[in-house]
């Protein structure tokens, strides 16, 4: 029996349970899990350079799209804070004829802080220190998915001005290499 592959997107701020959900989906759905933080940690250790993060996400997205073409379900474990990021990935999946499931995870700021502190104490090799100011700043930029995004009933938006297609936008957002 052959099942249709699915693209799973974990959406949420740090410490909300995205990786736990991604690991669960990996097992339950027999999916390829692509977790950006694991790659950044393996390549950069204590550093978390934004330019490298964007490139790593882009490379993992390309691997994920290739896996979908091969019939393998994929879990992208990135956070995907902007609607444009989610729209670009929803469109890429639609272009492949693959369904998308968004898994939005949210917590109160106090619970998020508690979980991050526990993770940093128990598994410091898996994370970076995060200040309350950083968490508040990130929360202010986070675009909560709409109900239509979550249930798949809302059509994908048109690409932003200056981009003819979502593929163009995706290549700009997730560059192929780290700038010199």
Secondary structure as UniProt FT lines:
FT   STRAND          6..11
FT   TURN            14..15
FT   HELIX           18..28
FT   TURN            29..30
FT   STRAND          32..35
FT   HELIX           36..44
FT   TURN            45..46
FT   HELIX           50..69
FT   TURN            70..71
FT   STRAND          74..79
FT   HELIX           83..95
FT   TURN            96..97
FT   STRAND          99..104
FT   HELIX           109..122
FT   HELIX           124..126
FT   HELIX           132..141
FT   HELIX           147..151
FT   TURN            161..162
FT   HELIX           166..173
//
